[in-house]
Amino acid sequence: MERAGAFVRLIRPLNCAMMGFAVLIGIVLTGISHLNALWLDLSGFLTGLSLTAASMVINDYNDREIDSVNEPRRPIPSGAVKPGEALTFAGLLTAVGILAAYFTNFPNPWCFLTAIIACFVFVAYTTVGKRSGLPGNFLVSTCVAIPFIYGSIVATSFVKLNVLVFAFIAFLSNTGREITKGIVDVQGDRLQNVKTLAIRYGDKTAAASAVFFYLFAITLSPIPWLIGLVSVWFIPFVVITDSGLLACSFMLLRDYSRENSRRVKNNVLLLFIFGLLAFVAGAFG
């Protein structure tokens, strides 16, 4: 049971579930009902969940030396999961995700091709982008935005405007979170020559840069309602999200220590859930 728990922790279930739901939200935002096409919803969710899980495992495999300093209790550096086992697990998860995408809307190829592109983006991050700092942050945020786009493609075979707007907001806010994470991980990143903004320019500049992306996302958040892409029910949830991001921004500017940056990073992840709910409520209202 303890071993199984280590594999579950390795995939970060909350992150995976959020990406699976992000695909469903991408479907919902198109305004097209799939009540009679449950397979599209299930396969879309499974694709998002499985590929995200695989990316989490591969990320921890590549970060095992850094995590031995930054996060020694994680499954691989703690010895609960062996590196070879992690790679096998990642391969199985990738296969599940790609097969689910292949059979979604078969023989329409767009879901399969989008899933393949998502895999290439993550491989680019782990092999080249991870140590590049801000470009690597952008690659991670692209991985976060793709599930929403994928959901739109599942439903319509193209990307609708409201989905694209939300995907861009998710990209911006997640970039802020990745920069914040760089402050948390600075000790291990320095040992591995990871050129995060925190290492290149210091924690204060990194904190200010993260806040820039949080505020950019907040500035764009009213647009979907203002141009009529969502209903008024969008507003309460987006107000919670924006207020939380503002509070996190003030927290980070006031105290950009490793401990406080970790709190901000975790709080922003929870705020993403309210951001998702905003668009769901706005689509159904």
C-alpha positions as CSV (number, residue, x, y, z in Angstrom):
1,M,0.0,0.0,0.0
2,E,2.8,2.4,0.8
3,R,4.5,1.7,-2.6
4,A,1.2,2.3,-4.4
5,G,0.9,5.6,-2.5
6,A,4.4,6.6,-3.7
7,F,3.3,6.1,-7.3
8,V,0.1,8.1,-6.7
9,R,2.2,11.0,-5.1
10,L,4.5,10.9,-8.1
11,I,1.7,11.8,-10.6
12,R,0.3,14.6,-8.3
13,P,-3.3,13.6,-8.6
14,L,-4.7,17.1,-8.1
15,N,-2.7,18.5,-11.0
16,C,-3.7,15.6,-13.2
17,A,-7.4,15.9,-12.3
18,M,-7.3,19.6,-13.0
19,M,-5.9,19.0,-16.5
20,G,-8.5,16.3,-17.2
21,F,-11.2,18.7,-16.1
22,A,-9.5,21.4,-18.2
23,V,-10.3,19.3,-21.2
24,L,-13.9,19.0,-20.2
25,I,-14.1,22.7,-19.6
26,G,-12.7,23.3,-23.1
27,I,-15.5,21.1,-24.4
28,V,-18.1,22.9,-22.2
29,L,-16.9,26.3,-23.4
30,T,-17.7,25.5,-27.0
31,G,-21.4,25.5,-26.0
32,I,-21.9,22.1,-27.8
33,S,-23.8,19.5,-25.8
34,H,-22.2,16.1,-25.5
35,L,-24.7,14.5,-23.3
36,N,-25.3,11.9,-26.0
37,A,-21.6,11.5,-26.7
38,L,-20.1,10.5,-23.3
39,W,-17.1,8.8,-25.0
40,L,-15.8,12.2,-26.1
41,D,-15.9,13.5,-22.6
42,L,-14.4,10.4,-21.0
43,S,-11.6,10.0,-23.6
44,G,-10.8,13.7,-23.4
45,F,-10.6,13.6,-19.7
46,L,-8.5,10.5,-19.8
47,T,-6.1,12.0,-22.3
48,G,-5.6,15.1,-20.2
49,L,-5.1,13.2,-17.0
50,S,-2.8,10.5,-18.4
51,L,-0.5,12.8,-20.3
52,T,-0.3,15.2,-17.4
53,A,0.5,12.3,-15.1
54,A,3.2,11.1,-17.5
55,S,4.7,14.6,-17.6
56,M,4.8,14.8,-13.8
57,V,6.6,11.4,-13.6
58,I,9.2,12.4,-16.3
59,N,9.7,15.7,-14.7
60,D,10.5,14.1,-11.3
61,Y,12.8,11.6,-13.0
62,N,14.8,14.4,-14.7
63,D,14.7,16.4,-11.4
64,R,15.8,13.6,-9.1
65,E,19.2,15.2,-8.4
66,I,17.7,18.7,-7.9
67,D,14.9,17.2,-5.7
68,S,17.4,15.5,-3.5
69,V,18.2,19.0,-2.3
70,N,14.9,20.9,-2.9
71,E,12.4,18.1,-2.2
72,P,14.1,15.1,-0.6
73,R,10.8,13.5,0.5
74,R,9.5,13.1,-3.0
75,P,9.1,9.5,-4.2
76,I,12.2,9.2,-6.4
77,P,14.8,11.0,-4.2
78,S,13.4,9.3,-1.1
79,G,13.9,5.8,-2.7
80,A,10.2,4.9,-2.6
81,V,10.2,4.7,-6.4
82,K,13.3,3.7,-8.4
83,P,14.2,5.8,-11.4
84,G,13.7,2.9,-13.8
85,E,10.3,2.2,-12.4
86,A,9.4,5.8,-12.9
87,L,10.4,5.7,-16.6
88,T,8.3,2.5,-17.2
89,F,5.3,4.1,-15.4
90,A,5.7,7.3,-17.5
91,G,5.8,5.2,-20.7
92,L,2.5,3.4,-19.7
93,L,0.8,6.6,-18.9
94,T,1.9,8.2,-22.2
95,A,0.6,5.2,-24.1
96,V,-2.8,5.4,-22.4
97,G,-3.1,9.1,-23.2
98,I,-2.0,8.8,-26.8
99,L,-4.4,5.9,-27.4
100,A,-7.3,7.8,-25.8
101,A,-6.6,10.7,-28.1
102,Y,-6.3,8.5,-31.2
103,F,-9.7,7.0,-30.6
104,T,-11.4,10.3,-29.8
105,N,-13.4,11.4,-32.8
106,F,-11.8,8.6,-34.9
107,P,-10.9,8.9,-37.8
108,N,-10.6,12.7,-37.3
109,P,-6.9,13.2,-36.7
110,W,-6.9,16.5,-34.9
111,C,-7.2,15.2,-31.4
112,F,-4.4,12.7,-31.9
113,L,-2.1,15.4,-33.5
114,T,-2.8,17.8,-30.7
115,A,-1.9,15.2,-28.1
116,I,1.4,14.5,-30.0
117,I,2.2,18.2,-30.1
118,A,1.6,18.4,-26.3
119,C,4.1,15.6,-25.9
120,F,6.7,17.3,-28.0
121,V,6.2,20.5,-26.0
122,F,6.9,18.7,-22.8
123,V,9.9,16.8,-24.2
124,A,11.3,20.2,-25.4
125,Y,10.8,21.5,-21.8
126,T,12.6,18.5,-20.1
127,T,15.4,18.3,-22.6
128,V,16.2,21.9,-23.5
129,G,13.9,24.3,-21.8
130,K,14.1,23.3,-18.2
131,R,17.5,24.9,-17.5
132,S,16.7,28.0,-19.6
133,G,14.7,29.8,-17.0
134,L,11.9,32.0,-18.5
135,P,11.6,30.1,-21.8
136,G,11.2,26.9,-19.8
137,N,8.4,28.6,-17.8
138,F,6.7,29.5,-21.0
139,L,6.9,25.9,-22.2
140,V,5.3,24.6,-18.9
141,S,2.5,27.2,-19.2
142,T,1.9,26.1,-22.8
143,C,1.4,22.5,-21.4
144,V,-1.1,24.0,-19.0
145,A,-3.0,25.9,-21.7
146,I,-3.1,23.0,-24.2
147,P,-5.8,20.9,-22.4
148,F,-8.4,23.7,-22.8
149,I,-7.5,24.0,-26.5
150,Y,-7.7,20.2,-26.8
151,G,-11.2,20.2,-25.3
152,S,-12.4,22.7,-28.0
153,I,-10.8,20.5,-30.7
154,V,-12.6,17.4,-29.2
155,A,-15.9,19.2,-29.5
156,T,-15.6,21.2,-32.7
157,S,-12.3,20.3,-34.5
158,F,-11.1,23.9,-34.1
159,V,-10.4,26.4,-31.2
160,K,-13.2,28.7,-30.3
161,L,-12.5,32.3,-29.2
162,N,-13.6,32.0,-25.6
163,V,-11.5,28.9,-25.1
164,L,-8.5,30.7,-26.6
165,V,-9.0,33.7,-24.2
166,F,-9.2,31.4,-21.2
167,A,-6.2,29.4,-22.4
168,F,-4.1,32.6,-22.6
169,I,-5.2,33.7,-19.1
170,A,-4.2,30.3,-17.8
171,F,-0.9,30.6,-19.6
172,L,-0.1,34.0,-17.9
173,S,-1.1,33.0,-14.4
174,N,0.8,29.7,-14.6
175,T,3.9,31.5,-15.8
176,G,3.7,33.7,-12.7
177,R,3.5,30.5,-10.6
178,E,6.4,28.9,-12.4
179,I,8.6,32.0,-11.7
180,T,7.5,31.9,-8.0
181,K,8.4,28.2,-7.9
182,G,11.9,29.2,-9.1
183,I,12.3,31.2,-5.9
184,V,11.4,28.1,-3.9
185,D,13.8,25.8,-5.8
186,V,16.7,28.2,-6.0
187,Q,19.1,26.1,-3.9
188,G,18.8,22.9,-6.0
189,D,18.5,24.8,-9.3
190,R,21.8,26.6,-8.7
191,L,23.5,23.2,-8.2
192,Q,22.1,22.1,-11.6
193,N,22.8,25.3,-13.4
194,V,19.1,26.0,-14.0
195,K,18.9,29.7,-15.1
196,T,15.7,30.8,-13.4
197,L,15.0,34.5,-13.0
198,A,15.6,34.0,-9.3
199,I,19.1,32.8,-10.0
200,R,19.9,35.2,-12.8
201,Y,18.5,38.4,-11.2
202,G,17.7,37.6,-7.6
203,D,14.6,36.7,-5.7
204,K,13.3,40.3,-5.6
205,T,13.3,40.7,-9.4
206,A,11.8,37.2,-9.8
207,A,9.0,38.1,-7.4
208,A,8.3,41.3,-9.3
209,S,8.2,39.4,-12.6
210,A,5.8,36.8,-11.2
211,V,3.5,39.5,-10.0
212,F,3.6,41.1,-13.5
213,F,2.2,37.9,-15.0
214,Y,-0.4,37.6,-12.2
215,L,-1.6,41.1,-12.8
216,F,-1.6,40.6,-16.6
217,A,-3.9,37.7,-16.1
218,I,-6.2,39.7,-13.8
219,T,-6.3,42.5,-16.3
220,L,-7.5,40.1,-19.0
221,S,-10.0,38.2,-16.9
222,P,-13.1,40.6,-17.4
223,I,-12.8,40.4,-21.2
224,P,-14.8,37.1,-21.7
225,W,-17.8,38.7,-19.9
226,L,-17.4,42.1,-21.5
227,I,-17.5,40.7,-25.0
228,G,-20.3,38.4,-24.2
229,L,-18.5,35.1,-24.3
230,V,-19.8,34.1,-20.8
231,S,-22.8,34.8,-18.6
232,V,-23.0,37.0,-15.5
233,W,-22.4,33.8,-13.4
234,F,-18.8,34.1,-14.4
235,I,-18.3,37.1,-12.3
236,P,-18.5,35.8,-8.7
237,F,-15.9,33.1,-9.3
238,V,-13.6,35.3,-11.3
239,V,-13.8,37.9,-8.5
240,I,-12.6,35.3,-6.0
241,T,-9.8,34.3,-8.3
242,D,-8.6,37.8,-9.1
243,S,-8.8,38.8,-5.4
244,G,-6.8,35.8,-4.5
245,L,-4.1,36.6,-7.1
246,L,-4.0,40.2,-5.9
247,A,-3.5,39.0,-2.3
248,C,-0.8,36.6,-3.5
249,S,0.9,39.4,-5.4
250,F,1.1,41.6,-2.3
251,M,2.3,38.7,-0.2
252,L,5.1,37.9,-2.7
253,L,6.2,41.5,-3.0
254,R,6.3,42.0,0.7
255,D,8.1,38.8,1.5
256,Y,9.8,36.9,-1.3
257,S,11.5,34.4,1.0
258,R,11.6,30.7,0.1
259,E,9.0,29.8,2.7
260,N,6.5,32.5,1.7
261,S,7.0,31.9,-2.0
262,R,6.1,28.2,-1.4
263,R,2.9,29.4,0.3
264,V,2.1,31.7,-2.7
265,K,2.8,28.9,-5.2
266,N,0.4,26.6,-3.4
267,N,-2.3,29.2,-3.0
268,V,-2.2,30.1,-6.7
269,L,-2.7,26.4,-7.6
270,L,-5.9,26.4,-5.5
271,L,-7.0,29.7,-7.1
272,F,-6.8,28.0,-10.5
273,I,-9.8,25.8,-9.4
274,F,-11.9,29.0,-8.9
275,G,-10.7,30.2,-12.3
276,L,-12.0,27.0,-13.9
277,L,-15.3,27.3,-12.0
278,A,-15.7,30.8,-13.3
279,F,-15.7,29.7,-16.9
280,V,-17.9,26.6,-16.2
281,A,-20.5,28.8,-14.4
282,G,-20.3,31.4,-17.2
283,A,-20.8,28.7,-19.9
284,F,-23.9,27.2,-18.2
285,G,-25.5,30.5,-17.1
